[in-house]
């Protein structure tokens, strides 16, 4: 746990946090690993966004979700929907609820 008495509140990094930068890697290999990690993350994001944007099944599910949300908000059924989901939800341990069996 941090001992707050030891923190210098007049330290410039606390007074001007926008000027504080992350520590830069010391060696070339650390810098190279950081660049490779960032490039891998960008590549993964591009692939996921491309699949999401071009997959017709994903687009249809997104449209269905938007339409359902709009319908619930227009008809003021939010409370009824929440009661329904709470009544028939699956428990975290994977067992069926007793209400579903009746």
C-alpha positions in Angstrom: 0.0 0.0 0.0 1.2 3.5 -0.8 2.3 5.6 2.1 0.9 9.0 1.2 3.1 10.9 3.6 6.1 10.0 1.4 4.6 11.6 -1.8 5.9 15.0 -2.6 2.8 16.9 -3.7 4.9 19.7 -5.2 6.7 17.3 -7.5 6.3 18.5 -11.1 4.9 15.2 -12.3 1.9 15.7 -9.9 1.6 19.4 -10.7 1.8 19.1 -14.5 0.7 15.5 -15.3 0.3 16.3 -19.0 4.1 16.9 -19.3 4.9 13.5 -17.7 6.0 11.0 -20.3 6.2 7.2 -20.0 9.7 5.9 -19.4 11.5 5.2 -22.7 13.1 1.8 -23.2 16.8 1.8 -22.4 18.1 -0.6 -25.0 17.5 -1.1 -28.7 16.0 -4.6 -28.1 13.4 -3.2 -25.6 12.5 -0.5 -28.1 12.2 -3.0 -30.9 10.0 -5.2 -28.8 7.8 -2.2 -28.0 7.5 -1.3 -31.7 6.7 -4.9 -32.6 4.0 -5.1 -29.9 2.4 -1.9 -31.1 2.5 -3.1 -34.7 0.9 -6.4 -33.7 -1.9 -4.6 -31.8 -2.6 -2.3 -34.8 -2.6 -5.3 -37.2 -5.1 -7.2 -34.9 -7.4 -4.2 -34.7 -7.4 -3.7 -38.5 -8.2 -7.4 -39.0 -11.1 -7.3 -36.5 -12.5 -4.1 -37.8 -12.3 -5.4 -41.4 -14.1 -8.6 -40.4 -16.7 -6.7 -38.5 -17.3 -4.2 -41.3 -17.5 -6.8 -44.1 -19.3 -9.7 -42.5 -23.0 -9.6 -43.4 -23.9 -11.8 -40.5 -22.3 -9.4 -38.0 -24.0 -6.5 -39.8 -27.4 -8.2 -39.6 -26.9 -8.9 -35.9 -25.9 -5.3 -35.2 -29.0 -4.1 -37.1 -31.2 -6.4 -35.2 -29.8 -5.2 -31.9 -30.3 -1.6 -32.8 -33.9 -2.3 -33.9 -34.6 -4.1 -30.7 -33.2 -1.3 -28.6 -35.2 1.3 -30.5 -38.4 -0.7 -30.2 -37.8 -1.1 -26.4 -37.2 2.6 -25.9 -40.1 3.7 -28.2 -42.6 1.4 -26.5 -41.2 2.1 -23.0 -40.6 -1.6 -22.3 -37.3 -1.2 -20.7 -38.6 -2.2 -17.2 -40.5 -5.2 -18.6 -37.5 -6.3 -20.5 -35.3 -6.1 -17.4 -37.9 -8.1 -15.4 -38.0 -10.7 -18.1 -34.2 -11.1 -18.3 -33.9 -11.2 -14.5 -36.6 -13.9 -14.3 -35.2 -16.2 -17.0 -31.5 -15.6 -16.8 -29.0 -18.5 -16.6 -27.2 -18.7 -13.3 -23.4 -18.2 -13.3 -22.8 -21.8 -12.3 -24.6 -23.0 -15.4 -27.6 -24.6 -13.7 -31.1 -23.8 -14.9 -33.3 -21.6 -12.8 -36.2 -23.2 -10.9 -38.6 -20.7 -12.6 -37.7 -22.1 -16.0 -38.7 -25.6 -15.1 -42.2 -24.7 -14.1 
